[in-house]
Structures are given as structure tokens and as C-alpha cells.
Amino acid sequence: MTIALTVNNKKHTVDVDPDTPLLWVLRDALGMTGTKYGCGQALCGSCTVHVAGSPARSCVLPVSAVGDAPVTTIEGLSHDGSHPLQRAWIEEDVPQCGYCQPGQIMVAAALLERTPKPSDADIDDALSGNLCRCGTYLRIRRAIHRAAGEGGDR
């Protein structure tokens, strides 16, 4: 079936089964490999993208459910890594293995969109469903504060 999608402000047409998870459409059909497969059950958050501006677990979201809603992936935050969160992630030396980072950043971007100056509790609540096996949660929190213009010394 032919499905039309808008991903990172660009229109795409893909020929896939309507039940195909959005993750596989992004990775396999569109070649956008920044979004990661983690658990396949919407439990870890590695596959998080924005659908109509809200975080969504792309590993369980059928592409047919997206409809006309715009999709933003980690590649869509910036073309050159200049998004404030991407810069803060580097400045705070957040990634170790880096596998969960696209999902963490996408959830953080949605948080900052709705709460420009989040508290530690806001950050912890927003990212509570995103797992980091390396345990860089404190650096993630500092990076979010830095991106929010609050410095990285919290």
C-alpha cells in the first residue's frame, strides 16, 4: 500500500504494509537510521520520535496511524548538530555507548517545548520511560538544564 508521510518537513511516499511500525519505515524505507530499535515493545524509549510535536514510540506505532501528522526524527532537530540539546549533550559528555541518546534527546526536546525551564522533577518525570543502560541520567539532566539556558552545574 502506498502511504504518504511528512518526515522532517519533507514529503515522502512509501510502499509498505499499513501495519508496519513507523520505526521500520523510517529506518528501512527512508534510510533514517538515527532512530534506534531497542526493545520493540515501547518500553525503553530508544525509538522515540515526535508525531505532531509529541513523543511517540515508533517501534509499536503502525505507519497507517500517523496519517497527516508531521513526524520529526533526531535527524530533523538540526542538520548539523546545532540544536541546543545536541550541543548540550556534547558539552556535558552525556553519551557513553550512545544507543539511547536519540530517544532521550527527542523526549527532552518535547519537554523543553512545553516547559522551557524544567525542574529536576520535571526532567525526571518526562524521561522516566527512557532507559539508559550506561546510567548517564545525571549528565542527561545537566544537559537539559544547559539547553534550557540554566547552565550545566546543577
Summary of the structure (lengths in Angstrom):
residues: 154
radius of gyration: 15.2
end to end distance: 49.9
largest distance: 50.8
contacts: 477
relative contact order: 0.15
helix: 36%
strand: 16%
